[in-house]
Amino acid sequence: MRKMRHITLLVVLFCTMLPLAVSAGFAADAVTISARNFGAKGDGVTDDTAAIQAAIDAAAKSTGVAHLPAGKYLITNSLVIPANVTLLGEGRHWENRATQIHIKKDGFPGIRLTGFWASVKGLHILYPDNTNMKEPTRHPPAIQIEAGHAAVEDIDLSLAWDGISTPPGGANAGQSVFKNITGFAHNVGLRLAGPVDVVRIEDVHWFIPHGVDAFGNSPYYYDNRVGFEIQNVDGLVMTRCFMIFGKTFFHQTGKGSSLGHHISQCWVEHVQNGFVIEGICGLVLSDSNILIHKPDGCGIKLTMPSLYYNATISNTQVRYCGAGSGPAVLYSPTEPHFRNWLGITNCQFDTPLNGPSVVIGPKAQRATIQGTHITGKPAIKIEKGAEQTIITGNFIQGGIEDNSAKDSKKIIKDNIDVDK
């Protein structure tokens, strides 16, 4: 009996350790296809484009992982990552710059992910000559996504024009993931057009540039940068993202429509606009902070033809600093639609007392505001033509200006005006 128990224990132990052995063996093999073995120098002077591409092509025939050891790799043309291949650097931690890609020429995307399940991880991508903050050089994105199931993780960007983008005209980059990305782009941080199916965006932070004068001489990014530009995406789940300084944090353009964006735990600081929604889509926004610093700014601007599929804003704060005076929320669809609906709950909109804080536009339908603290002049403005409005149980300062028809369907009651 003891012998049988001993044999059983060995079998269980072997079966338990087998997956670990397989994983460990794969990890060991994965890093053997090194660009150094193909002649890459990593000295920041030698053109390493051909050597790195040779390692990538070799990886496509074997382990699927091309490894870039720590170093500074100068490239003069795109690195093309085909299906099922990962370009892996040493910077596999937040803001780690051990493996650097230097791009001094323009006119080409730095890295192109051209096939399904292509990935790039652990790199610092730098444009060392693009330091003119007022008139930066325009060039294709540092990373271009051309197929679905892509993974872009643990990436640090410096002085790119556009950071990460689908190509002009868009591409089906559905089911891709963008995670642990930081750094600076002059124009657009992440642009997506064409993904079919859900895209995940996690811990993507856009900062001011380092090593240059970030604010002198009227920098371009200060008035123009967009953190996330979305055209048509089936679905998008976005968490724990950040941007400081720029024009707009999140922009759903009017060039396309999306089924829905689920966005939470984001921090937006010193921008003209927090969220601008101009294309048809749904929006679930929660647990976020938005700080506006320009007088013509808007915290959450909803001016699309229609907004539906779980259109809610909750547990979110909009504040203003400096000369800011725009509305915290503008809900003004460009056309009536039977699915238009917006619910606002448990928020705080603290705007100056020189303009309305929440505006419900003339074609808005089914706007519900409950349990929210709102300051403005007025706190809430309902335009003529708005229909089916429910405003109950809020703390307000500045009153409610209701210009909708007397016979419009609405419930406005049980709000506490702190000025009365």
N, C-alpha and C positions, 0 to 999 in steps of 0.2 A: 504493500500500500504506500509506504514511504517513497519507494522507487517511482511509482506511478505519479505521485504528487510532485516529485522532483522533475520528472520528464515534462509534466504539464506546465510547471513553473518556467522551465527553459523555453518551451514553445511559446508561452504567453510573452515572455521577456523578448524573445526573438521577434515576434510579430509587432511588439510595441516599438522596438528599436529600428525595425526595417524602414519605416517612412523617414525617420531621422537620418539614417544612413544614406538613403536615396537622395534626400534633400541636400545633405552635406556634400555628397558626391557631385550633384549637379552644380552647387555653388562653387565648388573647387574647379570644376571644368569650365564654368561660365566665364571666369575671369582669365582663362588662359589665352583667349583670343584678344591679345593686347595690341593696340595700335603701335606700340613701341617695337613689336616684332616685325612690323611692316615698314619701319623706318621713320616713324613719327618722332620728332625731337622734343617738342614741348618746351622750346626755349624762347618763344615769343618772337622769333626772328625768321626761322625757317618756315616755308610754306608747307604745312602738314596736310593739306587737303587730300591729296592722292593717297597718302599713307593711311589716313583715318578711313577714307572710303574703302580702301582695300580690306581693312579689318572688318568693316561693316559687311562687305560682300562675302567675306569668308564666314562671318558669323551666321549669315543667312543660310549657309550650307551645313552648319553644324550646331553649335550650342544655342544660337539665337541671341547671344550677348557679346557685344564689342565693348571692350574695356578701355577707358582712357585713364591712365594713372595721373597722379598729381602733376601739374605743369601748366604752361601757357602755350596753347596751340593756335597758331595763326592759320586762318583759312581764307581762300580767295574765291571760293565757289561753294554752292550749297552742298551740305552733307545730306545724302538721300537715305532715309531709313525705310526699307521695304517691310512687307508684312511679317509679323511675328519676330521682329528683331528689336532689341533694346540697345541704345547707346548709353553706356553707364559710366559716369565719372565717379570721383571719390567724394564729392560733396553731398553726401547722403544725409545731411542734417541742415536745419534751418540756417540760411545765410552762410553756408560753408562755401568758401571760394578756392578750394584746393585744386580743382580741375577747371581751367579757364579756356574758353573759346574767344579769341580775339578776331574781330572783323574790322578791317580798315578800309576796304573797298565797299561800295554800295552797288545796288542793282540786282541783288539776289537774296532770297530768303536764307538765313543762316543754316537752319536745319529744316528739312522737309520730311514729314511723316506721310509716306505715300501709300502704305498698305494697311489693311486692317490689323489691329493688335500691334502696331508699331509704337515704340516708347522711347522717351528720352528722360534720363534721370541723373541728378547729381552734378549739374554743371553750372558754372558762372559764365554768362555770355555778355561780352563787353564790346562796346563800340568806342574805342579810346579817343577817336578823333571827332566824335559828334558832341562837342562840349559847348557849342554856341547855344546858349539858352534862349536867345531872342529869335534866331533864325536857324533852327536845327536842320540838319540834312534829312530829307525825306527818302526813305528806302523801304523795300519789302520787309516783312516782319522777321524778327529774330527766329521764331519758330512758326512754321506753316503746317496746318493740319488739313490733310487732303483725304482722309478716310476715317472710318469709324473705329470704335474701341481703342482709341489712342490713349496713352497715358503720358502726361507731362507732370513730373513730380520733382520736388527738391531742386528747383531752379532759381537762380539769382540773376537778374537782368540789370545791366547798367547802360544808360544813354542810348537805348534803342529808340527808333521812331515809333514803330508799333511793336509791342512785345510778342503776343501770340495771336494768330489769326487764321481763319480759313482763307483760301485764295479768293481773288476777285471773282465774283459770280457765285461764290459759296461752294460748299462740299458737304456730303453726308458724313459728318463727324459724330453721329449719334453714338450714345453709350460711352463716350470718352470721359476721362477724369482729369481734372486739373487740380493739383494738390501741393501745398507747401511751396508756394511761389512768392517771391518777393522782389523788390527792386524798383527801378525807375524806367518809365517810357515817356517820351515827349508828348505823344499824340493819343494813342489808345493802348490800354494795358492788355485787354483780352477782347477779341472780336469774334463772334460766331454767326455764321449765316449758312443755313441749309441742313443742320443735323436733324435726322429722323430718329426719334426715340430720346430718352432722357439723358441729359448731360449733367455731370456732378462737378461742382466748383467748391473747393474747401480750402480755407486758410490761404487765400490769395491777397497779398498786401502790396499796395502801391505807395511808395514813399517819395520824398524829395531826393534830388540827386546828391551824391556824395563826392567830395573831392573837387567841386567846382562852386562858383558863386551861384547859389540856388535861387536868389531873389533879385539880384541886381539887374538893371537894364531891361526891365519889363519881360520876364521870361514867358516864352510861348505856352508852356504847360500850365502856367498859373491861370490863364483865361480860356484855355482850349482843351485841356486833357480830359478824356473820358476813361473811367476805370474799366467799365464793362459795356461793350456795345453789342446789342443783340438785334438781329434782323428776324429771321424765321427759324425757330427751334421748337420741336415738338414739345419738349418738357425740359425744365431746368430746376435743379435743386442746388441751392447755394447757401453756404454757412460760413460764419466766422471770417468774413472778408473785410478789408479796410482800405481806405484811401485818405490821404491828407493833401489838400491843395489841388485844385483843378476846376473844371467847369461842371462836370456831371459825373456822379459816381456810377449810376446804372441807367442806360438808355436803351429802351426798346424802340427802335426807329419805326417810322411809318413806311419803310420800304418792304416790310414783311409782317407776318402775323405769327403768333406762337400760341400753343394751347394753354400753357400755364407756367408761371414762375413761382417757386416756393423758396422764399428767402428769409433767413433768420440770423440773428446774432451778429449783425454787421455794424461797424463803426465808421461813420462818415464825418470827416472833419474839414472845415474851412473850404467849402465848395459853394458854387453858385446854386446848383441843384442837387438834391439827393437822388431822387428817382424821377425819370421822365418816361412816361408810357405814351407813345404816339401810334403804335400799331396795335391791332386787335390781339388781345391776350387775356389771360386770367392772372391775378396777382394775389399771392398770400405773403404778406410782409409782417414779421413779428420780431419782438425782442431786439430792436435796433435803435441806434442813436444817430441823429443827423444834426450837424452844426452848419448853419448857413452864414456866409459872411458878406454877401453882396445885396444891395437894395432891390435888385430886380430878380432875386433868386426865389426858388420854391422848394419846399421840402419834398413833397410828393405831388407830381404834376401828372394828372390823368386826363389827357386830351385826345384819346383814341376814338375811332368810330364806335367801338363797343368794348365793354369790359365785363367779362363773365367767367364762369367756372371758378368758384371759390374766391371771390374778390373780397379780401378782408385785410384790414390793417389793425394790429393789436400790439399792446405792450411796447409801443414805440414812441420815442421822444423826438420832437423837432424843436431846436433852439436857434436863436439868432445872436450874432455878435456884430459889433461895429455898426454899420449903417443899414443892416438888413431890415427889410420891411415887407417882403413878399409873403404870400400865404403859406402856411404850413402844409395845407392840402388844398389842391384845386381839383375838383371832380367835375369835369365839363366835357362829356362825350360830344363828338361832332355830329352825331345823329341819334335819334331815339332807337332803341333796340329792345325787344321784349325780354332779352336776357340780361340787360344791364342791371347791375346790383352791386352796391358797395357797403360793407359793414365796417364801422370803426368802433373799437372797444378798448377801454383801459389804456388810453394813450395820454400823453402830455404834449400840448402844443403851446409853447411859450414864445409868442411873437410880440414885437413892439406894438404899442397902442396907437399906431398911425395907419393901420390898414387891417382888412379882415384876415382872420387866421384860417378859417375853413370856408371855402366858397363852393356852393353847390350850383352848378351852371344851369343855363336855361333849358337844356335838353337832357338833364340828368333825371334818372328814374331810380326808385328804390334805394335811397340813401338812408342808412341807419347809423346814428351816432349815440353811443351809450357809455356811461361810466368814464367819461374822459374829462380832463382838466384843460380848458382852452382859454387863452387870453388873446385879445385883439381888439380892433375897433372897426366893426363889431367882432365879437368872438366868432360868430357864425353868420354868413350872409347867404340867403337863399334867393337865387335869381328868378325873375319872372319866367314862367314856363316849366319850372321844375315840378315834378310829380312824385307822389308816394314817398313822402319824407317822414322819418321817425327820429325825433330828437328828445331823448328822455334821460333823466338821472345823471346829468353832467354838472360839473363845477365850471362856471364861466365868469369871465371878466370882460366887460365891454358890450354885453347884451347880444340879442339875436335880431337880425334884420331880415324880415320875411317879406319878400316881394312876390311870392307865388300867389296864384289866384286863390281867392277866399274859398272857392268850392273844390280846390285841389285836395286830393286825399293826403292827409298828413296828421301826425300826432306830435305835438310839441308841448311837453308838460314836465313838471317835477324836476326842473333844472334850477340849481342854486346859483344866483348871481351874486358874487361876493361884493359888488358895488352897492347892493341894495340892502 
